[in-house]
């Protein structure tokens, strides 16, 4: 069951990922390449060099979940902005292939 939502934190791996990597290989990239903890409950996003494949690694109670999508046409465009952190809306736009040319985000109060 797809259990990701806006309450999760999303991190995009800055390099290109070999899509033959599975759970253990991706956990290694998270630990060594991103300096984050794979079992933290955060969602880690990986793209391959051509941008046609995307994987999401997420820890849930009891184990890891790996989401994988391969495009038959087109590519995934990584969002511009904050270093490696992404928002839920950035992820949805990227997966759906929507490229926002101009966007104005008004300041809002935040506890963080």
N, C-alpha and C positions, 0 to 999 in steps of 0.2 A: 504494500500500500504506500502511495506517495504521501509522505508525512512532512514535507518541508513547507515552510511558510515565512511570513515576515518577522516572526519572533526569533528566527535563527540569524546567526552572523555568518556571512559568506566571505571567503577569501579566494582570490584568483592567484594561481601559481604564475609567477612572472615569466618563467621560461616556457619552452615547448616540451610537451610530455610525450613519451613513447607510449602509445595506446595499448601496447602489449602488456603493460604493467597492470597488475591486479591489486588486491587489497594491501599486501605486504610492501610491494614496490611503491605504491602511492603513499603509504604511511611513512616510508623512508624519505620521500620527497617533502612531505609535510614536516617531519622532524628536522631533517638536515637543511633543506632548501628554504623553508619558510619559518623555521625556528618556532613552531607551534606544536601543540600536543594533539595528536590525532584523535584521542578519545575524549576530547573536551566537549563534544556535542556541536562544534562548529561545522560548517559545510565548506569543503575545499573543492575548488573548481579547476579543472585542468583542460587545456586545449592542445591539440597536436599542431605540428608545424604548418600544415596546409589550412588549418582552421575548419576542417570538415567534421571533426570528431570532438565531442565534449564528454567529460566524465565528472561526476560529482561524488565525492566520498563523504560519508556522514556516519557518525557513531550514534546508534540508538541503544536502548536497553538491551543487552544481550549480544550485541555484535555490530559489525559494520554493514552499511548498505551502500551499494555502488549503482549509480544511475549512469547510463551510457546512451548517447544519441549520435547517430551518424547521418549526415546530410547527404542526400543524393544530388543536390544542386545547391550552389551558393556556399557561403562560409559564415562562421560565427565571428562577429566583431567584438573584441574585448572593449569594455567601456573605458572611457578616459576619465581621469579624476583622481580620487584618493589612491594612495599607493597600491596596496593589494586588496583592500577591503571593498566589497561590493554591497549594494543594497538588494533587497528582494526585487524591487522594480527593475534594477539594472540587469539582474539575472533573467527575469521574465522577458524583457526587451531583447536581450541577447539571444535567448533560446528561440523566440518567435521571429527573429530576423528583422526587428524594427530598429532602424538607425535614426536617432533623433539628431537633426541638424542643428536646431537651436532650441534651447530650453532655459527658462529663467526660473530658478527656485528661490522663492521668497524666504527670508529668515524666519525661523520659528523658534520658540523657546524649547530648550532641551536640557534635561538633567545631566547629560553626559558631556 
